[in-house]
Amino acid sequence: ALQCAHERGVVHRDLKPDNVFLVARAGKKDFVKLVDFGIAKLRNAAGGAAAADTQSGLIVGTPEYMAPEQCDDGTIDARTDVYSAGAVLYEVLTLTEPLRGKQVQETFQKIVNEMPPPPRERAPSRPK
């Protein structure tokens, strides 16, 4: 789903578990559907932002899944979504977000400056 969006110049910018659905489609039981492109950014052919660019300093997205460049007013592109997809996968494997602070600013600081613990250190115990 992300690859399809990125090939069309769209950066989702708010990839999180709430925006990923498994639905039945064309006989496939677990077809992945990516929803809520409400804050997506359209990139032009040269890779730059299209006319409806986000104002500098405006934070959009869900903090726990935001890439460092989103937290730090950096360049947003397809890699931003790839980071968020990794954060979602981390949560799928460990049942917790990779980095989270008590407040939004602390979460941003952690994302920009820290590495999350390896998933094996947070993974829930497997039943025996």
TORMIVEX-310810 format. One line per 5 residues: number of its first residue (from 1); their letters; for each residue x, z, y of C-alpha. Coordinates in Angstrom, 1 decimal. Example, Ala and Ser with C-alpha at 12.3 -4.5 7.8 and 13.67 -1.06 7.14 Angstrom:
! residues 2
1 = as = 12.3,7.8,-4.5  13.7,7.1,-1.1
***
This chain:
! residues 128
1 = alqca = 0.0,0.0,0.0  2.8,0.9,2.4  4.7,-2.3,1.5  1.7,-4.4,2.3  1.2,-2.7,5.7
6 = hergv = 4.9,-2.9,6.5  5.0,-6.7,5.6  2.2,-7.1,8.2  4.1,-5.2,10.9  2.0,-2.0,10.6
11 = vhrdl = 3.6,1.5,10.6  1.1,4.1,9.4  2.7,7.2,11.1  0.4,9.7,9.5  1.1,9.4,5.7
16 = kpdnv = 0.0,12.7,4.0  -1.8,13.7,0.9  -5.2,13.6,2.7  -4.7,9.9,3.4  -3.9,8.8,-0.1
21 = flvar = -6.8,8.3,-2.5  -7.0,7.2,-6.2  -9.9,4.9,-6.8  -11.2,2.6,-9.5  -10.6,-1.0,-8.6
26 = agkkd = -10.6,-4.2,-10.7  -10.6,-2.3,-13.9  -7.7,0.0,-12.8  -8.6,3.6,-13.0  -6.0,5.0,-10.6
31 = fvklv = -5.6,2.3,-7.8  -3.9,3.9,-4.8  -5.8,3.4,-1.5  -4.1,4.4,1.7  -6.6,5.3,4.5
36 = dfgia = -6.7,6.5,8.1  -4.7,4.0,10.1  -6.1,5.5,13.3  -2.6,6.2,14.8  -0.8,3.3,13.2
41 = klrna = 1.6,1.3,15.3  1.8,-2.4,15.2  5.3,-3.9,15.3  6.0,-7.4,16.7  7.9,-10.0,14.8
46 = aggaa = 11.3,-8.9,16.3  10.7,-5.4,15.0  9.9,-3.8,18.4  6.7,-2.1,19.3  3.7,-4.2,20.2
51 = aadtq = 2.0,-3.9,23.5  0.0,-0.8,22.5  3.2,1.4,22.2  2.9,5.2,22.2  3.9,6.9,25.4
56 = sgliv = 7.3,8.5,25.2  7.2,12.2,24.4  3.7,12.0,22.8  3.8,13.5,19.3  1.4,11.9,16.8
61 = gtpey = 1.1,12.7,13.1  0.9,15.7,10.8  4.0,17.9,11.4  4.8,18.8,7.8  5.1,15.1,6.8
66 = mapeq = 6.7,13.7,10.0  10.1,12.0,9.8  12.8,13.4,12.0  12.5,10.5,14.5  8.8,11.4,15.0
71 = cddgt = 9.7,15.0,15.8  12.5,14.0,18.1  10.9,11.1,20.0  13.0,8.5,18.2  12.4,4.9,17.1
76 = idart = 9.4,4.6,14.8  9.5,1.9,12.1  8.8,1.4,8.4  11.4,4.0,7.4  9.3,6.6,9.2
81 = dvysa = 6.6,6.0,6.6  9.1,6.0,3.7  10.3,9.5,4.8  6.6,10.7,4.9  6.0,9.2,1.4
86 = gavly = 9.0,11.2,0.2  7.5,14.3,1.7  4.3,13.6,-0.1  6.1,13.1,-3.4  8.0,16.3,-2.9
91 = evltl = 4.7,18.2,-2.5  3.3,16.5,-5.6  6.2,17.7,-7.6  6.6,21.2,-6.1  3.1,22.0,-4.7
96 = teplr = 4.6,22.8,-1.3  5.7,20.9,1.7  9.5,20.2,2.0  9.9,22.0,5.3  7.4,24.1,7.2
101 = gkqvq = 7.8,26.6,10.0  5.4,29.3,11.2  4.6,27.2,14.3  4.7,23.4,14.9  7.9,23.6,17.0
106 = etfqk = 9.7,25.5,14.2  8.5,22.9,11.7  10.0,20.1,14.0  13.3,22.0,14.2  13.5,22.4,10.5
111 = ivnem = 12.8,18.7,9.9  15.4,17.6,12.4  18.1,20.0,11.4  17.7,21.1,7.8  17.5,19.7,4.3
116 = ppppr = 14.7,20.9,2.1  15.6,22.9,-1.1  16.0,20.6,-4.1  12.6,20.1,-5.8  13.9,21.8,-9.0
121 = eraps = 14.3,25.0,-7.1  10.6,24.9,-6.0  9.0,23.2,-8.9  6.2,25.2,-10.6  6.9,26.4,-14.1
126 = rpk = 5.9,24.1,-16.9  3.5,25.5,-19.5  5.2,26.1,-22.9
***
